[in-house]
Amino acid sequence: MTFFCVFMFGALLFLDAAVEAGKCPKMCTCDGAKLTVACVGKNLTEVPSTVDEITLKLDLRGNHLQVLPRGAFLHTPYLTHLDLQRCGLVHVKEGAFRTLGRVVSLNLAYNNIDILYQEAFDGLSSLKELLLDHNRVEEVQPGAFMQLGFLNLLQLSHNQLVYLPNMAFQGLQNIQWLRLSHNSINNLAPEAFAGLLSLGRLSLDHNELQFFPTETLTRLPALTRLDMGSNPMTYLGEEAVALPHLTSLLLDHMSLQDLSDTALTRAPRLTHLDLSHNQLRCPEPPRGPTALLSLNLTGNPILCNCFLRPLRQWALQKRVNLLGACAGPAHLAGGPLGELGLQDLRCRSRQEMLKEEFEEQEESRVGAVTTATPIQGAPCPGGCDCQEDAQHASCEGRGHTTVPRGFPNNTQLLDLRGNPLGRLPSDSFPGASRVVSLHLELCQLHRVEGGAFGGMTDLFYLYLSHNGLTALGPGAFSGAPGLTYLHLEGNRLAAFPGAALKPLPSLLALHLEGNAISALAPGGLLGAPALRELYLTNNTVATIAPGALDSAHLDALHLDSNRLTAVPSRALRGAPALRLLQLSRNPIRTLGARAFQPAGRSLRRLYLDGTGLQTMSQEALVGLGAGLVLLSLGGNQLEGLPDLRALEGLEEVNLLHNPLRCDCPLLPLRRWMENTSLALTATCGHPPEVRGQRVRQVEVFKSCVETSPPTDHTVPRSQTLKVPPTLKVPTGKTKPAKPRAKPQRKSKTPTKSKTPTKSKTPRSPRPPRRPRPPRRPRRSPRRPRDRIRADM
């Protein structure tokens, strides 16, 4: 009888364990204590139906779901965090998130969603964070966010938005930050932001706005920070900024040539104004703000003569920090504006001649405008829609095989995308001299003949994306000297089109993503002397020759998703102004000593995610110093890291998804984490008894002896120090509160190991530290960080 009872009890335990294991979907990893399920990169085509009902966090990144059907998450009503990044999603059907009333964070970034339909997010009544960046969103239908009354953050950057209709964000009663950066927005309806009474921060940088949207922004009474940088605005008019609570205004990297002294009279609380990298020569003191602390004029051609004296005198009286340097006259060139004395700002003996020359240039410019061909009404070409008042013309998807002619003379935006044009012959756009933005995407173009854009002197944006171009001749863009933004992504270019760029002295941004470029040859950028941003993502680049990146102004270089096996250190010597370097998803397994030193003085943001990186020299980051503000090493195979203490300017560090070996060689990282205020997450991957625990929390470092950095300059994966035998590592974890109780298994006592013997090799002295460059002045005492963190 006793044997029978014991047998039945064991059988019941076995069945209970089998049932428990069955609740974890095949190919997924489940944590019963934290109530998390991770099915990352498992090629799933639908949401697993066997996920435990009480799961709180579900991670489905990197699958192939494509469509989220109605009721896709009916079986997981207690979810609080849902990650659907990189799932190839094209369509989210109405009711897909119904029953997810507890979700507070939803990540839909890096998918192919093109339209946000009404009630697309119905059911997410508790959502606070919605990430939709890096999709293909072209349209936001009114009512799409109607159910998201508690949302604090909405991220729509890096999409394809061109126009925002009235009431586009209706329902977002508690929104605090709206990110619309890196779209193609050129028009905002007057009521586009109506109802966003709590919005404190708005990012509209890197769009196509040619005029400050004064009327639209007046609907944002609580706005305190506005980023409008990298929009093609040339002038800021009277009372343009009417935002009574605004404290920070960013208007950098635009084309501002002048701004009214009353442009800011309706922004009395402004404390930080960024006008860097524009075309301002003699700005006047702004009227209105009474508490302005800093005015950034860096990168402007400031003429430091008597005409600048009122601005300098105003800055001294108001104690405003004036940033920037003189561009002239010669004896003051390069001198900081904040150090100028009033006696230095005088018009020299040739003042009348200089003033006369300036006035002549202005008269010539104004005369050119007034004598230009007057705007005359013209019939719109067949199969096209022309809006003379809006200066727009569209022939999208009308089946044209040649470029239509006869557009109104005042047309500034011409949209021809989706027509099977095949090729562009010479002088394809007669009478289009005033066109600023030209769309030729998806036109099946395989050839652009020399002079095709002849006479398009005002052309600023050109979109040739997703065609069949395999090469571009030297004269392909002649006739459009003002071209500033050129999009060539999604073609079949096998070589970098360096020769074609020579007629483009004003080119600032070049997009070549998704082509077939395999190598960069020397001198490729010399034809575009003003180039600041180069995008080569998702090509097949395997080699970058020295001299290939020679450019005095290159600011951002995107080389992610290519075939580089090493950092192109020698090529980086030719880019002294580089601030952003993106090398993620290249097969770079090892980082040698001083890999980034050629760009160390200027580099601010460095991305090395998903490279499979296994080892880093202890001197891999030497030369970067205090200037680096972002370091991203997520999704690699690192078990150790070099000392980060010299990188004193870091504001963001990503170490997620690295199997760090939590033993004594990692002690410098632990000490650095203890002394930093950054909210970063690093997790132990080894030894087994601490796997999954955070580096900040494990106790294995208590027995480690504080030492100077090792003389061996590499951090190999195999390097390990065992946990001392006297140290007990806690493995029990407190279960968070959850909807219903769940039995928890007892953890086994971890295996203890012996302490390794110390090497008798004498340590070499530490190399002297490089002197730190002066820190950049902060724009505000507490600057918000532009990032979204994963809390694992």
Residue pairs with C-beta under 8 A, 6 or more apart in sequence:
16 743
20 32
20 743
22 50
23 30
23 50
23 51
23 52
24 30
24 37
24 50
24 52
25 37
25 39
25 48
25 49
25 50
25 51
26 50
27 39
27 42
27 44
28 37
28 38
28 39
28 42
28 48
28 51
29 37
29 38
29 39
30 36
30 37
30 38
30 52
31 37
31 692
32 742
32 744
32 745
33 733
33 735
33 744
34 56
34 57
34 733
34 736
35 52
35 54
35 55
35 56
35 57
35 736
35 738
36 55
36 56
36 57
36 58
36 59
37 48
37 51
37 52
37 55
37 57
37 58
37 59
38 59
39 48
39 58
39 59
39 60
39 63
40 59
40 60
40 61
40 62
41 61
41 62
41 63
42 62
42 63
43 63
43 64
44 60
44 63
44 64
44 65
45 63
45 64
45 65
45 66
46 65
46 72
47 60
47 65
47 68
47 72
47 73
49 75
51 58
51 75
51 76
52 76
53 75
53 76
53 77
53 78
54 78
54 738
54 739
54 740
54 742
55 76
55 78
55 79
56 78
56 79
56 80
56 81
56 736
56 738
57 79
57 80
57 81
57 82
57 83
58 76
58 79
58 81
58 82
58 83
59 83
60 82
60 83
60 84
60 87
61 83
61 84
61 85
61 86
61 87
62 85
62 86
62 87
63 86
63 87
63 88
64 87
64 88
65 84
65 87
65 88
65 89
66 87
66 88
66 89
66 90
66 91
67 89
67 90
67 91
67 92
67 93
68 84
68 89
68 91
68 92
68 93
68 96
68 97
69 93
69 96
70 93
70 94
70 95
70 96
70 98
71 95
71 96
71 98
71 99
72 96
72 97
73 79
73 82
73 96
73 97
73 99
73 100
74 98
74 99
76 100
77 99
77 100
77 101
77 102
78 102
78 738
78 739
79 100
79 102
79 103
80 102
80 103
80 104
80 105
81 103
81 104
81 105
82 100
82 103
82 105
82 106
82 107
83 107
84 106
84 107
84 108
84 111
85 107
85 108
85 109
85 110
85 111
86 109
86 110
86 111
87 111
88 111
88 112
89 108
89 111
89 112
89 113
90 111
90 112
90 113
90 114
91 113
92 108
92 113
92 117
92 120
94 117
94 118
94 119
94 120
94 122
95 119
95 122
95 123
96 120
97 103
97 106
97 121
97 122
97 123
97 124
98 122
98 123
99 123
100 123
100 124
101 123
101 124
101 125
101 126
102 126
103 124
103 126
103 127
104 126
104 127
104 128
104 129
105 127
105 128
105 129
106 121
106 124
106 127
106 129
106 130
106 131
107 131
108 130
108 131
108 132
108 135
109 131
109 132
109 133
109 134
109 135
109 155
110 133
110 134
110 135
111 134
111 135
112 135
112 136
113 132
113 135
113 136
113 137
114 135
114 136
114 137
114 138
114 139
114 160
115 137
115 138
115 139
115 141
116 132
116 137
116 139
116 140
116 141
116 144
116 145
117 141
117 144
118 141
118 142
118 143
118 144
118 146
119 143
119 144
119 146
119 147
120 144
121 127
121 130
121 144
121 145
121 147
121 148
122 147
123 147
124 130
124 147
124 148
125 147
125 148
125 149
125 150
126 150
127 148
127 150
127 151
128 150
128 151
128 152
128 153
129 151
129 152
129 153
129 788
130 148
130 151
130 153
130 154
130 155
131 153
131 155
131 788
132 154
132 155
132 156
132 159
133 155
133 156
133 157
133 158
133 159
133 179
134 157
134 158
134 159
135 158
135 159
136 159
136 160
137 156
137 159
137 160
137 161
138 159
138 160
138 161
138 162
139 161
140 156
140 161
140 164
140 165
140 168
140 169
142 165
142 166
142 167
142 168
142 170
143 167
143 170
143 171
144 168
145 151
145 154
145 169
145 170
145 171
145 172
146 170
146 171
147 171
148 171
148 172
149 171
149 172
149 173
149 174
150 174
151 172
151 174
151 175
152 174
152 175
152 176
152 177
153 175
153 176
153 177
153 179
153 788
154 169
154 172
154 175
154 177
154 178
154 179
155 179
155 788
156 178
156 179
156 180
156 183
157 179
157 180
157 181
157 182
157 183
157 203
158 181
158 182
158 183
159 182
159 183
160 183
160 184
161 180
161 183
161 184
161 185
162 183
162 184
162 185
162 186
162 187
162 208
163 185
163 186
163 187
163 188
163 189
164 180
164 185
164 187
164 188
164 189
164 192
165 189
165 192
166 189
166 190
166 191
166 192
166 194
167 191
167 192
167 194
167 195
168 189
168 192
168 193
169 175
169 178
169 192
169 193
169 195
169 196
170 194
170 195
171 195
172 178
172 195
172 196
172 199
173 195
173 197
173 198
174 198
175 196
175 198
175 199
176 198
176 199
176 200
176 201
177 199
177 200
177 201
177 202
177 203
178 193
178 196
178 199
178 201
178 202
178 203
179 203
180 202
180 203
180 204
180 207
181 203
181 204
181 205
181 206
181 207
181 227
182 205
182 206
182 207
183 206
183 207
184 207
184 208
185 204
185 207
185 208
185 209
186 207
186 208
186 209
186 210
186 413
186 437
187 390
188 209
188 213
188 216
189 216
190 215
190 216
191 216
191 219
192 216
192 219
193 199
193 202
193 216
193 217
193 219
193 220
194 219
195 219
196 219
196 220
197 221
197 222
198 222
199 220
199 222
199 223
200 222
200 223
200 224
200 225
201 223
201 224
201 225
201 226
201 784
202 217
202 220
202 223
202 225
202 226
202 227
203 227
203 786
204 226
204 227
204 228
204 231
205 227
205 228
205 229
205 230
205 231
205 250
206 229
206 230
206 231
207 230
207 231
208 231
208 232
208 437
208 461
209 228
209 231
209 232
209 233
210 231
210 232
210 233
210 234
210 436
211 233
212 228
212 233
212 236
212 237
212 240
212 241
214 239
214 240
214 241
214 242
217 223
217 226
217 241
217 242
217 243
218 242
218 243
220 243
221 244
221 245
222 245
223 243
223 245
223 246
224 245
224 246
224 247
224 248
225 246
225 247
225 248
225 784
226 243
226 246
226 248
226 249
226 250
227 250
228 249
228 250
228 251
228 254
229 250
229 251
229 252
229 253
229 254
229 274
230 252
230 253
230 254
231 254
232 254
232 255
232 436
232 460
232 461
232 484
233 251
233 254
233 255
233 256
234 254
234 255
234 256
234 257
234 258
235 256
235 257
235 258
235 259
236 251
236 256
236 258
236 259
236 260
236 263
237 259
237 260
237 263
238 260
238 262
238 263
238 265
239 262
239 263
239 265
239 266
240 260
240 263
241 249
241 263
241 264
241 266
241 267
241 270
242 266
242 267
243 266
243 267
244 266
244 267
244 268
244 269
245 269
246 267
246 269
246 270
247 269
247 270
247 271
247 272
247 780
248 270
248 271
248 272
248 274
248 779
248 780
249 264
249 267
249 270
249 272
249 273
249 274
250 274
250 779
251 273
251 274
251 275
251 278
252 274
252 275
252 276
252 277
252 278
252 296
253 276
253 277
253 278
253 532
254 277
254 278
255 278
255 279
256 275
256 278
256 279
256 280
257 278
257 279
257 280
258 280
259 275
259 280
259 283
259 286
261 284
261 285
261 286
261 287
262 287
262 288
263 286
264 270
264 273
264 286
264 287
264 288
264 289
265 287
265 288
266 288
267 288
267 289
268 288
268 289
268 290
268 291
269 289
269 291
270 288
270 289
270 291
270 292
271 289
271 291
271 292
271 293
271 294
271 780
272 292
272 293
272 294
272 296
272 779
272 780
273 286
273 289
273 292
273 294
273 295
273 296
274 296
274 779
275 283
275 295
275 296
275 297
275 300
276 296
276 297
276 298
276 299
276 300
276 323
276 324
277 298
277 299
277 300
278 299
278 300
279 300
279 301
280 297
280 300
280 301
280 302
281 300
281 301
281 302
281 303
282 302
282 303
282 305
282 307
282 308
282 311
283 297
283 300
283 302
283 311
284 310
284 311
285 310
285 311
285 314
285 315
286 292
286 295
292 318
292 320
293 320
293 321
294 320
294 321
294 322
294 323
294 777
294 779
295 315
295 320
295 321
295 322
295 323
296 323
296 324
296 779
297 322
297 323
297 324
297 337
298 323
298 324
298 325
299 324
300 324
300 327
301 327
301 328
302 308
302 324
302 325
302 326
302 327
302 337
303 326
303 327
303 328
303 329
304 326
304 327
304 328
304 329
304 332
304 335
304 337
304 340
304 344
304 345
305 329
305 345
305 346
305 347
305 348
305 351
305 354
306 345
306 346
306 347
306 351
307 347
308 340
308 345
309 342
309 345
309 346
311 322
312 322
312 337
312 340
312 342
312 345
313 342
314 320
315 321
315 322
315 338
316 342
321 338
321 777
322 337
322 338
323 337
323 338
323 777
324 336
324 337
325 333
325 334
325 335
325 336
325 337
326 332
326 333
326 334
326 335
326 337
326 340
327 333
329 348
332 340
332 344
335 344
347 354
347 355
373 409
374 409
375 408
375 409
375 410
376 408
376 409
377 388
377 408
378 406
378 407
378 408
378 409
379 406
380 386
380 393
380 406
380 407
380 408
381 395
381 404
381 405
381 406
381 407
382 404
383 395
383 398
383 399
383 400
383 404
384 393
384 394
384 395
384 398
384 404
384 407
385 393
385 394
385 395
386 392
386 393
386 394
386 407
386 408
386 411
387 393
388 408
388 410
391 408
391 410
391 411
391 412
391 413
392 411
392 412
392 413
392 415
393 407
393 408
393 411
393 413
393 414
393 415
394 414
394 415
395 404
395 415
395 416
395 419
396 415
396 416
396 417
396 418
396 419
396 439
397 417
397 418
397 419
398 419
399 419
399 420
400 416
400 419
400 420
400 421
401 419
401 420
401 421
401 422
402 421
403 416
403 421
403 424
403 428
403 429
404 416
405 430
405 431
406 431
407 414
407 431
407 432
409 431
409 434
410 434
411 432
411 434
411 435
412 434
412 435
412 436
412 437
412 458
413 435
413 436
413 437
413 439
414 429
414 432
414 435
414 437
414 438
414 439
415 439
416 438
416 439
416 440
416 443
417 439
417 440
417 441
417 442
417 443
417 463
418 441
418 442
418 443
419 443
420 443
420 444
421 440
421 443
421 444
421 445
422 443
422 444
422 445
422 446
422 447
423 445
423 446
423 447
423 448
423 449
424 440
424 445
424 447
424 448
424 449
424 452
424 453
425 449
425 452
426 449
426 450
426 451
426 452
426 454
427 451
427 452
427 454
427 455
428 452
428 453
429 435
429 438
429 452
429 453
429 454
429 455
429 456
430 455
432 438
432 455
432 456
433 455
433 456
433 457
433 458
434 458
435 456
435 458
435 459
436 458
436 459
436 460
436 461
437 460
437 461
437 463
438 453
438 456
438 459
438 461
438 462
438 463
439 463
440 462
440 463
440 464
440 467
441 463
441 464
441 465
441 466
441 467
441 487
442 465
442 466
442 467
443 467
444 467
444 468
445 464
445 467
445 468
445 469
446 467
446 468
446 469
446 470
447 469
448 464
448 469
448 472
448 473
448 476
449 473
449 475
449 476
450 473
450 474
450 475
450 476
450 478
451 475
451 478
451 479
452 476
452 479
453 459
453 462
453 477
453 478
453 479
453 480
453 483
454 478
454 479
455 479
456 479
456 480
457 479
457 480
457 481
457 482
458 482
459 480
459 482
459 483
460 482
460 483
460 484
460 485
461 484
461 485
461 487
462 477
462 480
462 483
462 485
462 486
462 487
463 487
464 486
464 487
464 488
464 491
465 487
465 488
465 489
465 490
465 491
465 511
466 489
466 490
466 491
467 490
467 491
468 491
468 492
469 488
469 491
469 492
469 493
470 491
470 492
470 493
470 494
471 493
471 494
471 495
471 497
472 488
472 493
472 497
472 499
472 500
473 499
473 500
474 499
474 500
474 502
475 500
475 503
476 497
476 500
477 483
477 486
477 500
477 501
477 503
477 504
478 503
479 503
480 503
480 504
481 503
481 504
481 505
481 506
482 506
483 504
483 506
483 507
484 506
484 507
484 508
484 509
485 507
485 508
485 509
486 504
486 507
486 509
486 510
486 511
487 511
488 497
488 510
488 511
488 512
488 515
489 511
489 512
489 513
489 514
489 515
489 535
490 513
490 514
490 515
491 514
491 515
492 515
492 516
493 512
493 515
493 516
493 517
494 515
494 516
494 517
494 518
495 517
495 519
495 521
496 512
496 517
496 520
496 521
496 524
498 521
498 523
498 524
498 525
498 526
498 527
499 527
500 527
501 507
501 510
501 525
501 527
501 528
501 531
502 527
502 528
504 527
504 528
505 528
505 529
505 530
506 530
507 528
507 530
507 531
508 530
508 531
508 532
508 533
509 531
509 532
509 533
509 534
509 535
510 528
510 531
510 533
510 534
510 535
511 535
512 534
512 535
512 536
512 539
513 535
513 536
513 537
513 538
513 539
513 558
514 537
514 538
514 539
515 539
516 539
516 540
517 536
517 539
517 540
517 541
518 539
518 540
518 541
518 542
518 543
518 563
519 541
519 542
519 543
519 544
519 545
520 536
520 541
520 543
520 544
520 545
520 548
520 549
520 571
521 545
521 548
522 545
522 546
522 547
522 548
522 550
523 547
523 548
523 550
524 548
525 531
525 534
525 548
525 549
525 550
525 551
525 554
526 550
526 551
528 551
529 551
529 552
529 553
530 553
531 551
531 553
531 554
532 553
532 554
532 555
532 556
533 554
533 555
533 556
533 558
534 554
534 556
534 557
534 558
535 558
536 557
536 558
536 559
536 562
537 558
537 559
537 560
537 561
537 562
537 582
538 560
538 561
538 562
539 561
539 562
540 562
540 563
541 559
541 562
541 563
541 564
542 562
542 563
542 564
542 565
544 559
544 564
544 568
544 571
545 571
546 570
546 571
546 573
546 574
547 571
547 574
548 568
548 571
548 574
549 557
549 568
549 571
549 572
549 574
549 575
550 574
550 575
551 574
551 575
551 577
552 576
552 577
553 577
554 575
554 577
554 578
555 577
555 578
555 579
555 580
556 578
556 579
556 580
556 582
557 575
557 578
557 580
557 581
557 582
558 580
558 582
559 581
559 582
559 583
559 586
560 582
560 583
560 584
560 585
560 586
560 607
561 584
561 585
561 586
562 585
562 586
563 586
563 587
564 583
564 586
564 587
564 588
565 586
565 587
565 588
565 589
566 588
566 590
566 592
567 583
567 588
567 591
567 592
567 595
567 596
569 594
569 595
569 596
569 597
569 598
570 598
572 578
572 581
572 596
572 598
572 599
573 598
575 599
575 602
576 599
576 601
576 602
577 602
578 599
578 602
578 603
579 602
579 603
579 604
579 605
580 603
580 604
580 605
581 596
581 599
581 603
581 605
581 606
581 607
582 607
583 606
583 607
583 608
583 611
584 607
584 608
584 609
584 610
584 611
584 632
585 609
585 610
585 611
586 611
587 611
587 612
588 608
588 611
588 612
588 613
589 611
589 612
589 613
589 614
589 615
590 613
590 614
590 615
590 616
591 608
591 613
591 615
591 616
591 617
591 620
592 617
592 620
593 617
593 618
593 619
593 620
593 622
593 713
594 619
594 620
594 622
594 623
595 617
595 620
595 621
596 603
596 606
596 620
596 621
596 623
596 624
597 622
597 623
597 624
598 623
600 623
600 624
600 625
600 627
601 627
601 773
602 627
603 624
603 627
603 628
604 627
604 628
604 629
604 630
605 628
605 629
605 630
606 624
606 628
606 630
606 631
606 632
607 630
607 632
608 632
608 633
608 636
609 632
609 633
609 634
609 635
609 636
609 654
610 634
610 635
610 636
611 636
612 636
612 637
613 633
613 636
613 637
613 638
614 636
614 637
614 638
614 639
614 717
615 638
615 714
615 715
615 716
615 717
616 638
616 640
616 641
616 642
616 714
616 715
617 642
617 713
617 714
617 715
618 642
618 643
618 709
618 710
618 712
618 713
618 714
618 715
619 642
619 713
620 642
621 628
621 631
621 642
621 644
621 646
621 647
622 646
622 770
623 770
624 646
624 647
625 646
625 647
625 648
625 649
625 770
625 772
625 773
626 646
626 647
626 648
626 649
626 772
626 773
626 775
627 649
627 773
627 776
628 647
628 649
628 650
629 649
629 650
629 651
629 652
630 650
630 651
630 652
630 653
630 787
631 644
631 647
631 650
631 652
631 653
631 654
632 652
632 653
632 654
633 641
633 653
633 654
633 655
633 658
634 654
634 655
634 656
634 657
634 658
635 656
635 657
635 658
636 657
636 658
637 658
637 659
637 717
638 655
638 658
638 659
638 660
638 715
639 658
639 659
639 660
639 661
639 685
639 686
639 715
639 716
639 717
639 719
639 720
640 660
640 661
640 665
640 666
640 715
640 716
640 717
640 719
641 655
641 660
641 666
641 669
641 715
642 709
642 715
643 668
643 669
643 672
643 709
644 650
644 653
644 668
644 669
644 672
645 668
645 672
646 769
648 772
649 775
649 776
650 676
650 678
651 678
651 785
652 678
652 680
652 785
652 787
653 678
653 680
654 680
655 680
655 681
655 682
656 681
656 682
656 683
656 790
656 792
657 683
658 682
658 683
658 685
659 684
659 685
659 686
660 666
660 669
660 682
660 683
660 684
660 685
660 686
660 695
661 684
661 685
661 686
661 687
661 719
661 720
662 684
662 686
662 687
662 690
662 693
662 695
662 698
662 700
662 701
663 686
663 687
663 700
663 704
663 720
663 721
663 722
663 723
664 701
664 703
664 704
664 705
664 721
665 710
665 715
665 719
665 720
665 721
666 695
666 701
667 701
667 704
667 706
667 707
668 709
669 682
669 695
670 695
670 696
670 701
671 706
673 680
673 682
673 695
673 696
674 696
679 789
680 789
681 694
681 789
681 790
681 791
681 792
682 694
682 695
682 696
683 692
683 693
683 694
683 695
683 792
684 690
684 691
684 692
684 693
684 694
684 695
684 698
685 691
686 720
687 720
687 722
687 723
687 753
688 750
689 723
689 729
689 731
689 750
689 751
690 698
690 700
690 729
698 729
699 727
699 729
699 730
700 723
700 727
700 729
702 727
703 724
703 726
703 727
703 755
704 721
708 763
708 766
709 766
710 763
711 761
711 763
711 764
721 755
721 756
722 753
722 754
722 755
722 756
723 729
723 750
723 752
723 753
724 752
724 753
724 754
724 755
725 752
725 753
725 754
725 755
727 752
729 750
731 747
731 748
731 750
732 747
735 742
735 744
